[in-house]
Amino acid sequence: MSASPASVRPERRRPMGPGGRRRWLPWALLAPGLLLLLLLYVLPLGALIPLSLSEQLDRFSLRTVFTGRIQTYGEVIALYGPVLGRSLRFAAASTGLGLLIAYPLAWTIAFRGGRWKAALLGLVVLPFFTSYLVRAIAWTTLLADRGPVLALLHGLGLIAPLQHLGVLVDGRLLNTPAAVIGGLTYNSLPFLVLPLVVAMERIDPLLLDAAADLYASPLRRFLRVEWPLSQPGLVSGVLLSLIPAAGDVVNPRFLGGPNERMIAGAIENLLLVQRQAPQASALTLLLMLLISVTAALLLRGRKLQELPLP
């Protein structure tokens, strides 16, 4: 027996309560950032895919036509593979060197900083008060042939050992791989220190007290408590340092020579000098792929909310 139409009444919508509004509030707050990410990152990156599969119409313009030419990727790997490998080596070396400096510094600030903690953190971020370009140019003065760094090394008698180790080339420090790695390390140091300090401050002091009550030595306490619990900060710092360093264009230009060119400079040259937009797009996508794979490997098995970010 079917119900009469008069008995079927439309269901009245309940007014959205505080819980419903709270569900939409995070998305509303995220919307401007997501829109910006879509317009300035996702769409331009997606536009590079058809451009990398196109062919140039003439040599002196950026006009292209889509032909699905996938051979461009093989050509740029053959031509710029060594430059890409050098960029990743420089980025890995600067990140590793930065960690050797940043970890003890972060540990000291987090556990021994006391009332000086804010001042020490201020000193860490102080270089950011000047522009990236100015800092790189300042390093050219310090590392010049008649600069204070080489004069100090001469005074300490370290020229011959550093020459033997390959840090100096023909008695010079500027225009060498060491200068580029040093510049990258210097600029990435705050990105390594700040996440480590945040991760170390999250360590429950009761765990350290419990380790001390169990007669754990300082070294054992560090290896069993502090080091494992600081790993999220380590991963965040490596990501924040490695990714910008791999695509850096300023330090190789001012601190390195022609043999220290990195992949971002090669992309710039392909696009602005040689007018090879398909090759530049293919090289950019390859760099993005390598960086994405590296980030995925570092984040494997970790939740993003566990990562402390400055």
SERO-277822 format. One line per 8 residues: number of its first residue (from 1); their letters; for each residue z negated, x negated, y negated of N, C-alpha, C. Coordinates in Angstrom, 3 decimals. Atoms other than C-alpha are relative to their C-alpha. Example, Ala and Ser with C-alpha at 12.3 -4.5 7.8 and 13.67 -1.06 7.14 Angstrom:
// residues 2
1	as	0.000:-0.890:1.190:-7.800:-12.300:4.500:0.000:-0.900:-1.200; 0.060:0.820:1.190:-7.140:-13.670:1.060:-0.730:0.770:-1.090
This chain:
// residues 310
1	msaspasv	0.000:-0.840:1.189:0.000:0.000:0.000:0.000:-0.883:-1.250; -0.129:0.878:1.162:1.145:-1.565:-3.226:-0.805:0.532:-1.168; 0.798:-0.374:1.167:-0.947:-1.575:-6.407:0.899:0.543:-1.076; -0.778:-0.570:1.093:0.246:0.545:-9.311:0.094:-0.991:-1.136; -0.182:0.961:1.100:1.638:-1.321:-12.338:-1.145:0.042:-0.988; 1.082:-0.093:0.984:-1.203:-0.015:-14.466:-1.219:-0.781:0.434; 1.190:0.732:-0.481:-3.735:-1.638:-12.148:0.155:-1.497:-0.063; -0.233:1.455:0.063:-2.072:-5.088:-12.461:-0.124:-0.433:-1.442
9	rperrrpm	0.213:0.461:1.369:-3.441:-6.648:-15.574:0.172:-1.514:-0.064; -0.177:1.451:0.127:-2.443:-10.072:-16.831:-1.352:-0.694:-0.109; 1.241:0.773:-0.011:-5.083:-12.693:-16.233:-0.233:-0.615:-1.375; 0.328:0.526:1.317:-6.816:-13.628:-19.425:-0.341:-1.475:0.108; 0.279:1.439:-0.005:-6.835:-17.325:-20.204:-1.382:-0.262:-0.576; 1.311:0.370:0.503:-10.230:-18.792:-20.556:0.141:-1.034:-1.108; -0.057:1.023:1.062:-10.826:-20.725:-23.763:-0.398:-1.364:0.555; 0.257:1.359:-0.470:-10.747:-24.480:-23.219:-1.381:-0.463:-0.465
17	gpggrrrw	1.353:0.442:0.309:-14.296:-25.758:-23.054:-0.038:-1.457:-0.406; 0.133:1.407:0.384:-15.678:-29.129:-24.076:0.535:-0.938:1.060; -0.503:0.866:-1.070:-14.778:-30.541:-20.624:1.509:-0.133:-0.059; -1.446:0.056:0.076:-11.097:-29.607:-21.045:0.483:-0.849:-1.159; -0.394:0.819:1.156:-10.897:-31.126:-24.480:-0.239:-1.477:0.278; 0.287:1.413:-0.285:-12.493:-34.288:-23.192:1.059:-0.611:0.898; -1.043:0.538:-0.874:-9.771:-34.586:-20.546:1.233:-0.410:-0.795; -1.189:0.311:0.794:-7.038:-34.581:-23.211:-0.256:-1.070:-1.061
25	lpwallap	0.301:0.914:1.100:-8.853:-36.744:-25.720:0.457:-1.437:0.265; -0.480:1.373:-0.216:-8.155:-40.137:-24.035:1.507:-0.130:-0.135; -1.455:0.076:0.113:-4.436:-39.325:-23.775:0.449:0.116:-1.448; -0.348:-0.121:1.424:-4.354:-38.253:-27.416:-0.250:-1.317:-0.732; 0.281:1.276:0.641:-5.958:-41.529:-28.436:0.983:-1.083:0.437; -0.944:1.000:-0.506:-3.569:-43.506:-26.238:1.429:0.239:-0.477; -1.387:-0.368:0.312:-0.450:-41.674:-27.459:0.666:-0.922:-1.021; -0.704:0.892:0.943:0.282:-43.831:-30.567:0.330:-1.357:0.615
33	glllllll	-0.261:1.303:-0.620:-0.074:-47.046:-28.584:1.080:0.079:1.055; -1.029:-0.147:-1.029:2.017:-45.744:-25.689:1.373:0.197:-0.621; -1.277:-0.209:0.675:4.723:-44.569:-28.087:0.543:-1.313:-0.559; -0.415:1.309:0.538:4.776:-47.971:-29.781:0.493:-0.909:1.116; -0.403:0.821:-1.145:4.969:-49.682:-26.377:1.363:0.419:0.519; -1.280:-0.498:-0.482:7.847:-47.443:-25.363:1.138:-0.408:-0.926; -1.075:0.269:0.958:9.839:-47.982:-28.562:0.274:-1.484:-0.175; -0.170:1.417:0.344:9.237:-51.700:-29.083:0.052:-0.925:1.207
41	yvlplgal	0.001:0.895:-1.155:8.977:-52.988:-25.514:0.863:0.545:1.138; -0.686:-0.516:-1.189:10.221:-50.701:-22.742:1.487:0.240:-0.285; -1.402:-0.300:0.298:13.416:-49.471:-24.431:0.820:-1.269:-0.289; -0.784:1.231:0.177:14.539:-52.920:-25.744:0.169:-0.793:1.288; -0.115:0.736:-1.262:13.753:-54.475:-22.374:1.005:0.672:0.929; -0.979:-0.708:-0.829:15.729:-51.759:-20.591:1.423:-0.215:-0.499; -1.347:0.213:0.544:18.663:-52.328:-22.955:0.558:-1.361:0.388; -0.487:1.327:-0.398:18.822:-55.960:-21.825:0.712:0.028:1.345
49	iplslseq	-0.595:-0.026:-1.348:19.801:-54.935:-18.279:1.517:0.217:-0.067; -1.471:-0.123:0.084:23.276:-53.524:-19.097:0.643:-1.126:-0.805; -0.571:1.096:0.795:23.762:-56.259:-21.713:0.181:-1.257:0.856; -0.123:1.192:-0.844:23.106:-58.967:-19.096:1.130:0.119:1.008; -1.098:-0.222:-0.946:25.793:-57.388:-16.883:1.323:0.220:-0.724; -1.210:-0.195:0.808:28.369:-57.320:-19.698:0.747:-1.318:-0.174; -0.791:1.201:0.321:31.071:-59.744:-20.811:0.294:-0.003:-1.486; -0.239:0.152:1.441:31.664:-61.101:-24.281:1.463:0.255:-0.327
57	ldrfslrt	-1.381:-0.308:0.362:34.752:-59.807:-26.052:0.685:-1.184:-0.677; -0.540:1.207:0.609:35.266:-62.883:-28.199:-1.124:-0.987:-0.255; 0.995:1.067:0.024:33.526:-66.172:-28.712:-0.873:-0.001:-1.246; 0.691:0.144:1.281:32.454:-65.751:-32.308:-0.763:1.255:-0.423; 0.779:-1.191:0.346:30.684:-62.378:-32.176:-0.880:0.381:1.181; 0.901:-0.464:-1.044:28.021:-60.571:-30.194:0.526:1.260:0.660; -0.567:-1.204:-0.600:30.370:-57.761:-29.164:0.241:-0.223:1.487; -0.146:0.128:-1.450:30.323:-57.148:-25.411:0.543:1.296:0.578
65	vftgriqt	-0.439:-1.186:-0.737:31.734:-54.737:-22.845:-0.629:-0.064:1.386; 0.678:-0.020:-1.293:29.930:-53.638:-19.697:1.028:-0.078:1.129; -0.911:0.172:-1.143:31.697:-54.901:-16.564:-0.765:-0.121:1.312; 0.793:0.172:-1.219:28.821:-55.184:-14.085:0.059:-1.405:0.552; -0.149:1.393:-0.456:29.257:-58.968:-13.950:-1.372:-0.603:0.330; 1.311:0.499:-0.425:26.265:-60.145:-11.913:0.002:-1.523:0.124; -0.081:1.462:-0.126:27.537:-63.745:-11.713:-0.694:-0.711:-1.150; 0.684:0.619:1.147:25.920:-64.344:-15.114:-1.370:-0.535:0.407
73	ygevialy	1.334:0.436:-0.416:22.524:-64.589:-13.410:0.080:-1.334:0.745; -0.163:1.267:-0.717:23.757:-67.334:-11.065:0.325:-1.145:-0.946; -0.382:1.050:0.956:25.273:-69.239:-13.972:-1.203:-0.481:-0.815; 1.138:0.431:0.835:22.108:-69.203:-16.106:-1.066:-0.703:0.849; 0.960:0.707:-0.869:19.959:-70.215:-13.108:0.470:-1.435:0.219; -0.523:1.357:-0.208:22.261:-73.184:-12.462:-0.135:-0.852:-1.254; 0.018:0.773:1.250:22.358:-74.203:-16.131:-1.415:-0.207:-0.538; 1.303:0.046:0.670:18.826:-73.417:-17.258:-1.174:0.017:0.977
81	gpvlgrsl	1.092:0.075:-0.969:16.818:-73.627:-14.021:-0.981:-1.124:-0.299; 0.945:1.076:0.346:15.383:-77.047:-14.966:-0.844:0.308:-1.240; 0.763:-0.352:1.203:14.384:-75.741:-18.404:-1.059:1.044:0.325; 0.953:-1.026:-0.413:12.747:-72.707:-16.820:-1.156:-0.625:0.783; 1.053:0.686:-0.759:10.873:-74.935:-14.366:-0.910:-0.820:-0.895; 0.814:0.792:0.933:9.747:-77.219:-17.201:-0.945:0.902:-0.793; 0.850:-0.925:0.759:8.443:-74.227:-19.162:-1.205:0.429:0.825; 1.107:-0.430:-0.858:6.374:-73.041:-16.211:-0.968:-1.167:0.263
89	rfaaastg	0.884:1.162:-0.208:5.056:-76.592:-15.591:-0.857:-0.256:-1.230; 0.757:0.213:1.236:4.051:-77.012:-19.233:-1.073:1.079:-0.160; 0.967:-1.096:0.147:2.381:-73.585:-19.249:-1.149:-0.165:0.988; 1.059:0.191:-1.004:0.496:-74.325:-16.008:-0.884:-1.185:-0.364; 0.795:1.172:0.364:-0.567:-77.784:-17.215:-0.918:0.286:-1.181; 0.832:-0.303:1.168:-1.798:-76.498:-20.577:-1.128:0.966:0.368; 1.054:-0.937:-0.422:-3.690:-73.649:-18.893:-1.069:-0.720:0.816; 0.972:0.748:-0.794:-5.294:-75.998:-16.368:-0.852:-0.919:-0.861
97	lglliayp	0.757:0.873:0.899:-6.244:-78.500:-19.065:-0.942:0.813:-0.884; 0.841:-0.867:0.826:-7.552:-75.671:-21.224:-1.219:0.495:0.750; 1.143:-0.460:-0.797:-9.742:-74.402:-18.392:-1.058:-1.081:0.145; 0.965:1.097:-0.109:-11.314:-77.842:-17.985:-0.845:-0.118:-1.266; 0.752:0.047:1.267:-12.335:-77.661:-21.645:-0.759:1.312:-0.223; 0.556:-1.309:0.369:-13.007:-73.918:-21.910:-1.190:0.396:0.868; 1.072:-0.496:-0.864:-15.217:-73.353:-18.887:-1.367:-0.582:-0.373; 1.312:0.523:0.428:-18.029:-75.784:-19.822:-0.414:0.502:-1.381
105	lawtiafr	0.314:-0.498:1.339:-17.757:-74.639:-23.429:-0.503:1.434:0.052; 0.435:-1.402:-0.127:-18.028:-70.957:-22.465:-1.371:0.084:0.671; 1.300:-0.007:-0.690:-20.922:-71.697:-20.085:-1.116:-0.370:-0.983; 1.009:0.428:0.972:-22.793:-73.510:-22.866:-0.294:1.106:-1.009; 0.194:-1.079:0.978:-22.213:-70.661:-25.341:-0.753:1.175:0.629; 0.587:-1.185:-0.628:-23.182:-67.930:-22.850:-1.451:-0.222:0.422; 1.331:0.206:-0.580:-26.266:-69.540:-21.282:-0.914:-0.873:-0.840; 0.825:0.902:0.805:-27.430:-72.117:-23.824:0.200:0.203:-1.485
113	ggrwkaal	-0.318:-0.186:1.415:-26.104:-70.736:-27.095:-1.187:0.439:-0.837; 1.167:-0.483:0.727:-29.273:-68.914:-28.072:0.377:0.627:-1.327; -0.278:-0.598:1.314:-29.352:-68.031:-31.737:1.245:-0.570:-0.652; -1.226:0.581:0.544:-26.315:-70.239:-32.339:1.262:0.587:0.645; -1.150:-0.522:-0.752:-24.082:-68.150:-30.071:1.086:0.557:-0.935; -0.998:-0.591:0.906:-22.391:-66.204:-32.886:0.724:-1.082:-0.794; -0.633:1.077:0.766:-21.784:-69.378:-34.892:0.971:-0.798:0.870; -0.888:0.744:-0.893:-20.305:-71.157:-31.863:1.266:0.795:0.302
121	lglvvlpf	-1.191:-0.826:-0.222:-17.989:-68.222:-31.152:0.882:0.028:-1.246; -0.775:0.053:1.243:-16.969:-68.272:-34.805:0.812:-1.280:-0.101; -0.746:1.268:0.029:-15.992:-71.934:-34.472:1.176:0.027:0.971; -1.090:-0.079:-0.974:-13.894:-71.105:-31.407:1.210:0.716:-0.591; -1.114:-0.782:0.555:-11.821:-68.534:-33.306:0.415:-0.479:-1.390; -0.314:0.471:1.358:-11.769:-70.480:-36.580:1.462:-0.430:-0.167; -1.418:0.374:0.187:-8.261:-71.969:-35.955:0.921:1.185:-0.213; -0.853:-1.171:0.163:-6.889:-68.404:-35.893:0.045:0.473:-1.448
129	ftsylvra	-0.042:-0.381:1.409:-7.618:-68.130:-39.605:1.228:-0.573:-0.698; -1.262:0.519:0.533:-4.459:-70.179:-40.187:1.127:0.425:0.936; -1.113:-0.503:-0.805:-0.991:-69.329:-38.936:0.335:-0.983:1.112; -0.405:0.799:-1.163:0.408:-70.560:-35.647:0.911:-1.148:-0.424; -0.964:1.009:0.445:3.196:-72.436:-37.441:-0.706:-1.131:-0.743; 0.724:1.030:0.769:0.819:-74.241:-39.795:-0.783:-0.911:0.938; 0.755:0.826:-0.947:-1.314:-75.420:-36.881:0.917:-0.989:0.715; -0.934:0.903:-0.685:1.731:-76.847:-35.092:0.458:-1.119:-0.926
137	iawttlla	-0.430:1.036:0.956:2.901:-78.670:-38.226:-1.134:-0.985:-0.260; 1.138:0.896:0.199:-0.609:-80.053:-38.718:-0.114:-1.008:1.141; 0.055:0.916:-1.145:-0.450:-81.540:-35.224:1.039:-1.118:-0.124; -1.001:1.061:0.173:2.736:-83.446:-36.163:-0.546:-1.129:-0.859; 0.624:1.043:0.840:0.711:-85.277:-38.829:-1.000:-0.810:0.813; 1.024:0.702:-0.781:-2.088:-86.108:-36.413:0.618:-0.917:1.048; -0.588:0.748:-1.110:0.239:-87.338:-33.638:1.133:-0.923:-0.439; -1.091:0.848:0.491:2.702:-89.234:-35.852:-0.234:-1.457:0.373
145	drgpvlal	0.104:1.407:-0.413:3.452:-92.910:-35.164:-1.044:-0.755:-0.804; 1.026:0.641:0.830:1.187:-93.940:-38.032:-1.168:0.949:-0.264; 1.052:-0.993:0.170:-1.205:-91.053:-37.574:-1.352:-0.478:0.528; 1.360:0.414:-0.386:-4.953:-91.173:-36.877:-0.216:-0.050:1.507; 0.234:0.002:-1.448:-4.697:-90.394:-33.156:0.487:-1.300:0.630; -0.501:1.259:-0.545:-2.490:-93.377:-32.318:-0.804:-1.190:-0.517; 0.835:1.089:0.539:-4.574:-95.579:-34.621:-1.306:-0.103:0.785; 1.232:0.009:-0.787:-7.706:-94.553:-32.703:0.247:-0.558:1.399
153	lhglglia	-0.318:0.513:-1.341:-6.026:-95.228:-29.344:0.243:-1.499:-0.034; -0.180:1.447:0.165:-4.956:-98.662:-30.622:-1.358:-0.675:-0.089; 1.325:0.604:0.185:-8.515:-99.383:-31.691:-0.813:-0.037:1.278; 0.744:-0.044:-1.269:-9.896:-98.374:-28.282:0.701:-0.764:1.114; -0.737:0.755:-1.022:-7.269:-100.417:-26.446:0.543:0.885:1.119; -0.447:-0.938:-1.034:-5.946:-97.355:-24.594:1.518:0.180:0.032; -1.450:-0.205:0.064:-2.264:-97.725:-25.456:0.658:-0.342:1.338; -0.628:0.420:-1.268:-1.315:-99.669:-22.304:-0.343:0.938:1.156
161	plqhlgvl	0.276:-0.943:-1.100:-3.212:-97.409:-19.831:0.690:1.344:-0.164; -0.652:-1.298:0.209:-1.849:-94.237:-21.425:1.513:-0.107:0.150; -1.438:0.228:-0.219:1.642:-95.735:-21.430:0.302:-0.033:1.501; -0.181:0.085:-1.451:1.230:-96.499:-17.730:-0.085:1.387:0.647; 0.162:-1.350:-0.551:0.102:-92.903:-17.052:1.099:0.957:-0.447; -1.083:-0.857:0.463:3.106:-91.504:-18.915:-0.380:0.914:-1.139; 0.401:-0.833:1.136:1.087:-89.904:-21.697:0.752:-0.431:-1.256; -0.776:0.539:1.109:2.738:-92.184:-24.256:1.369:-0.431:0.506
169	vdgrllnt	-1.363:0.423:-0.343:6.473:-92.874:-24.235:0.463:-0.954:-1.088; -0.400:1.040:0.960:7.590:-96.141:-25.890:-1.018:-0.141:-1.131; 1.056:0.149:1.000:4.254:-96.301:-27.672:-0.146:1.188:-0.926; 0.037:-1.185:0.873:4.780:-92.853:-29.199:-0.703:1.159:0.695; 0.641:-1.205:-0.522:2.809:-89.671:-28.774:0.767:1.249:-0.406; -0.801:-1.146:0.450:4.945:-87.314:-30.833:1.335:0.009:0.740; -1.257:-0.186:-0.744:8.090:-85.949:-29.136:-0.133:-0.407:1.460; 0.228:0.273:-1.423:6.594:-86.350:-25.675:-0.507:1.283:0.677
177	paaviggl	0.580:-1.163:-0.697:5.601:-83.831:-22.960:-1.499:0.142:-0.263; 1.446:-0.076:0.243:1.941:-84.747:-23.580:-0.307:0.697:-1.323; 0.231:-0.637:1.302:2.228:-83.659:-27.217:0.204:1.509:0.098; -0.251:-1.444:-0.147:3.736:-80.282:-26.253:-1.139:0.663:0.780; 1.092:-0.574:-0.806:1.097:-79.677:-23.560:-1.297:0.037:-0.813; 1.193:0.019:0.853:-1.631:-80.711:-26.012:0.010:1.125:-1.020; -0.102:-1.087:0.975:-0.354:-78.266:-28.621:-0.198:1.365:0.647; 0.183:-1.274:-0.704:-0.148:-75.433:-26.095:-1.460:0.195:0.398
185	tynslpfl	1.412:-0.091:-0.400:-3.663:-76.223:-24.855:-0.875:0.380:-1.186; 0.798:-0.268:1.194:-5.096:-76.224:-28.353:0.120:1.462:-0.436; -0.196:-1.380:0.467:-3.559:-72.863:-29.221:-0.494:1.044:0.994; 0.443:-0.989:-0.983:-4.592:-71.181:-25.962:-1.502:-0.057:0.265; 1.428:0.193:-0.306:-8.195:-72.420:-25.973:-0.857:1.238:-0.314; 0.813:-1.211:0.240:-9.727:-69.327:-27.689:0.264:1.101:1.011; -0.310:-1.041:-0.983:-7.904:-67.053:-25.220:-0.660:-0.273:1.344; 0.699:0.334:-1.236:-9.615:-68.912:-22.396:-1.511:0.128:-0.172
193	vlplvvam	1.454:0.033:0.201:-13.084:-69.218:-23.927:-0.577:1.413:-0.106; 0.601:-1.309:0.280:-13.643:-65.643:-25.110:-0.158:0.882:1.243; 0.244:-0.802:-1.209:-13.019:-63.797:-21.786:-1.054:-0.609:0.911; 1.015:0.639:-0.848:-15.143:-66.374:-19.973:-1.406:0.274:-0.527; 1.316:-0.290:0.574:-18.041:-65.864:-22.395:-0.409:1.437:0.308; 0.302:-1.411:-0.279:-17.793:-62.084:-21.954:-0.384:0.179:1.463; 0.305:-0.127:-1.432:-17.734:-62.415:-18.145:-1.358:-0.607:0.328; 1.284:0.640:-0.298:-20.698:-64.793:-18.118:-1.176:0.796:-0.574
201	eridplll	1.083:-0.810:0.573:-22.730:-62.529:-20.401:-0.261:1.251:0.824; 0.193:-1.154:-0.872:-22.225:-59.727:-17.858:-0.868:-0.341:1.214; 0.784:0.386:-1.177:-24.083:-61.729:-15.198:-1.450:0.409:-0.219; 1.377:-0.491:0.098:-27.448:-60.088:-14.557:-0.975:-1.182:0.060; 0.963:1.122:-0.056:-30.227:-62.583:-15.451:-0.934:0.079:1.198; 0.872:-0.123:-1.175:-32.256:-61.160:-12.544:0.588:-0.738:1.202; -0.616:0.742:-1.106:-29.715:-62.698:-10.158:-0.287:-1.487:-0.120; 0.312:1.422:0.202:-30.275:-66.122:-11.699:-1.483:-0.271:0.284
209	daaadlya	1.432:0.163:-0.296:-34.041:-65.615:-11.538:-0.258:0.048:1.502; 0.186:-0.092:-1.449:-33.781:-64.568:-7.892:0.449:-1.281:0.687; -0.450:1.265:-0.583:-31.748:-67.691:-7.091:-1.012:-1.110:-0.243; 1.006:1.025:0.294:-34.357:-69.836:-8.824:-1.251:0.206:0.850; 1.184:-0.274:-0.844:-37.178:-68.077:-6.928:0.218:-0.422:1.440; -0.310:0.422:-1.383:-35.380:-68.925:-3.694:0.260:-1.504:0.081; -0.077:1.470:0.040:-35.446:-72.616:-4.697:1.445:-0.510:0.064; -1.378:0.481:0.079:-31.690:-72.827:-5.256:0.096:-1.042:-1.110
217	splrrflr	-0.194:1.032:1.019:-30.724:-76.000:-7.098:0.951:0.532:-1.078; -0.936:-0.465:1.040:-28.828:-75.629:-10.401:1.447:0.002:0.464; -1.375:0.044:-0.490:-25.619:-76.694:-8.664:0.274:1.147:0.966; -0.187:-1.092:-0.961:-26.088:-74.210:-5.817:-0.015:1.357:-0.706; 0.034:-1.251:0.755:-26.990:-71.455:-8.280:1.321:0.236:-0.713; -1.291:-0.134:0.668:-23.807:-72.180:-10.177:1.086:0.388:1.006; -1.070:-0.237:-0.964:-21.633:-72.233:-7.053:-0.107:1.372:0.666; 0.177:-1.251:-0.739:-23.140:-69.113:-5.442:-0.143:1.231:-0.897
225	vewplsqp	0.220:-1.155:0.871:-23.864:-66.922:-8.484:0.937:-0.025:-1.218; -0.714:0.001:1.276:-22.312:-68.002:-11.776:1.513:-0.109:0.182; -1.447:0.190:-0.183:-18.911:-69.213:-10.571:0.675:1.256:0.566; -0.689:-1.213:-0.498:-18.051:-66.121:-8.410:-0.001:1.146:-1.013; 0.073:-1.129:0.928:-19.246:-63.662:-11.065:0.777:-0.248:-1.293; -0.808:0.277:1.193:-17.257:-65.427:-13.803:1.498:0.051:0.293; -1.420:-0.015:-0.364:-13.960:-65.074:-11.892:0.833:1.016:-0.795; -0.824:-0.917:0.822:-12.821:-61.903:-13.774:0.356:-0.594:-1.363
233	glvsgvll	-0.302:0.640:1.280:-13.089:-63.842:-17.041:1.015:-1.109:0.160; -0.964:1.077:-0.266:-11.191:-66.719:-15.488:1.418:0.565:0.129; -1.324:-0.613:-0.180:-8.326:-64.428:-14.449:0.544:0.502:-1.342; -0.451:-0.485:1.315:-8.192:-62.791:-17.901:0.460:-1.153:-0.877; -0.355:1.144:0.825:-8.154:-66.169:-19.616:1.307:-0.638:0.431; -1.247:0.593:-0.493:-5.400:-67.530:-17.380:1.196:0.866:-0.390; -1.108:-0.888:0.394:-3.245:-64.462:-18.052:0.307:-0.132:-1.487; -0.200:0.054:1.450:-3.798:-64.631:-21.812:0.534:-1.356:-0.461
241	slipaagd	-0.481:1.330:0.373:-3.005:-68.363:-21.848:1.369:-0.301:0.584; -1.228:0.379:-0.710:-0.230:-68.712:-19.286:1.229:0.738:-0.526; -1.176:-0.795:0.385:2.035:-65.893:-20.446:0.559:-0.428:-1.359; -0.584:0.459:1.273:2.352:-66.888:-24.145:0.493:-1.445:0.063; -0.409:1.408:-0.055:2.564:-70.589:-23.248:1.378:-0.144:0.640; -1.302:0.106:-0.665:5.546:-70.024:-20.912:1.145:0.359:-0.941; -1.060:-0.410:0.909:7.496:-68.396:-23.741:-0.150:-0.577:-1.393; 0.245:0.559:1.330:6.338:-70.600:-26.600:1.254:-0.683:-0.541
249	vvnprflg	-1.174:0.621:0.618:8.980:-71.763:-29.065:-0.394:-0.970:-1.118; 0.394:0.805:1.161:6.979:-73.397:-31.881:-0.413:-1.420:0.407; 0.493:1.327:-0.375:5.181:-76.260:-30.118:1.105:-0.930:0.517; -1.075:0.909:-0.415:8.274:-77.634:-28.301:0.880:-0.446:-1.161; -0.882:0.355:1.115:10.232:-77.554:-31.553:-0.611:-1.068:-0.894; 0.621:0.924:0.949:7.693:-79.454:-33.658:-0.642:-1.209:0.691; 0.725:1.084:-0.665:5.833:-81.585:-31.096:0.830:-0.687:1.075; -0.812:0.584:-1.054:8.544:-82.235:-28.509:1.353:-0.449:-0.508
257	gpnermia	-1.349:0.430:0.323:11.980:-83.802:-28.458:1.008:0.850:0.760; -1.023:-0.773:-0.724:15.275:-82.646:-26.917:-0.313:0.160:1.486; 0.314:-0.076:-1.430:13.951:-83.382:-23.419:-1.199:0.895:0.293; 1.163:-0.868:-0.194:10.923:-81.136:-23.967:0.313:1.449:-0.376; -0.372:-1.362:0.375:12.879:-77.999:-24.806:-0.482:0.990:1.062; 0.484:-1.027:-0.920:11.393:-74.853:-23.267:0.932:1.207:-0.024; -0.964:-1.068:-0.268:12.996:-71.626:-22.154:0.201:0.921:-1.207; -0.168:-0.874:1.163:12.320:-69.630:-25.348:0.975:-0.618:-0.997
265	gaienlll	-0.957:0.673:0.883:14.192:-72.240:-27.378:1.416:0.097:0.544; -1.330:-0.126:-0.599:17.079:-72.092:-24.901:0.569:1.403:-0.222; -0.466:-1.374:0.237:17.268:-68.291:-25.249:0.419:0.174:-1.463; -0.338:-0.082:1.427:17.223:-68.585:-29.029:1.329:-0.681:-0.275; -1.250:0.722:0.210:20.018:-71.155:-28.908:1.192:0.779:0.564; -1.090:-0.774:-0.599:22.116:-69.013:-26.567:0.404:1.178:-0.878; -0.298:-1.224:0.750:21.830:-65.943:-28.773:0.475:-0.292:-1.421; -0.278:0.186:1.423:21.878:-67.312:-32.326:1.030:-1.082:-0.289
273	vqrqapqa	-0.945:1.099:0.245:23.995:-70.475:-31.979:1.265:0.190:0.822; -1.175:-0.118:-0.864:26.258:-70.002:-28.970:0.555:1.420:0.071; -0.458:-1.400:0.006:26.514:-66.205:-29.398:0.279:0.510:1.412; -0.180:-0.416:-1.394:26.169:-65.702:-25.634:-1.073:1.029:0.339; 1.016:-1.036:-0.193:24.277:-62.399:-25.566:-0.232:0.326:1.476; 0.276:-0.299:-1.419:24.802:-61.657:-21.812:-0.843:-1.083:0.672; 0.778:1.077:-0.610:23.498:-65.092:-20.802:-1.442:0.003:-0.516; 1.353:-0.043:0.568:20.546:-64.827:-23.193:-0.799:1.155:0.595
281	saltlllm	0.693:-1.151:-0.593:19.693:-61.383:-21.799:-0.390:-0.281:1.441; 0.308:0.308:-1.400:19.903:-62.569:-18.193:-1.163:-0.987:0.096; 1.084:0.992:-0.026:17.668:-65.560:-18.944:-1.331:0.638:-0.401; 1.221:-0.702:0.413:15.150:-63.328:-20.737:-0.565:0.840:1.140; 0.462:-0.841:-1.107:14.996:-60.929:-17.786:-0.561:-0.846:1.137; 0.536:0.880:-1.044:14.509:-63.810:-15.343:-1.388:-0.502:-0.377; 1.320:0.454:0.456:11.635:-65.138:-17.450:-1.023:1.126:0.129; 0.913:-1.137:-0.120:10.082:-61.668:-17.597:-0.365:0.261:1.453
289	llisvtaa	0.270:-0.226:-1.426:10.429:-61.329:-13.820:-1.001:-1.021:0.534; 0.916:1.045:-0.471:8.713:-64.671:-13.165:-1.416:0.234:-0.539; 1.315:-0.243:0.589:5.883:-63.829:-15.565:-0.665:1.223:0.649; 0.564:-1.209:-0.618:5.442:-60.359:-14.035:-0.501:-0.291:1.406; 0.436:0.347:-1.361:5.270:-61.789:-10.511:-1.291:-0.823:-0.056; 1.215:0.820:0.135:2.708:-64.378:-11.647:-1.202:0.868:-0.364; 1.101:-0.889:0.389:0.596:-61.697:-13.338:-0.434:0.884:1.157; 0.344:-0.847:-1.149:0.797:-59.467:-10.262:-0.798:-0.776:1.035
297	lllrgrkl	0.746:0.819:-0.968:-0.382:-62.319:-8.046:-1.426:-0.251:-0.481; 1.348:0.260:0.530:-3.304:-63.072:-10.353:-0.865:1.262:0.035; 0.762:-1.253:0.054:-4.299:-59.395:-10.558:-0.143:0.655:1.368; 0.023:-0.609:-1.326:-3.904:-58.737:-6.838:-1.443:0.224:0.473; 1.327:-0.329:-0.524:-6.949:-56.959:-5.460:-1.065:0.169:-1.065; 0.983:-0.167:1.072:-8.611:-56.621:-8.878:0.271:1.281:-0.765; -0.137:-1.171:0.850:-9.259:-53.552:-10.996:0.044:-0.445:-1.457; -0.174:0.429:1.389:-8.182:-53.776:-14.624:-1.292:0.131:-0.802
305	qelplp	1.234:-0.177:0.770:-11.531:-52.432:-15.860:-1.016:-1.104:0.277; 0.911:1.108:-0.281:-13.206:-55.455:-14.244:0.292:-1.197:-0.890; -0.398:1.181:0.753:-11.324:-57.858:-16.491:-0.554:0.060:-1.412; 0.500:0.015:1.373:-13.181:-58.780:-19.665:1.053:-0.541:-0.946; -0.990:0.429:0.979:-10.837:-59.013:-22.629:-0.680:-0.166:-1.344; 0.644:0.203:1.299:-11.769:-60.412:-26.042:0.374:1.093:-0.981
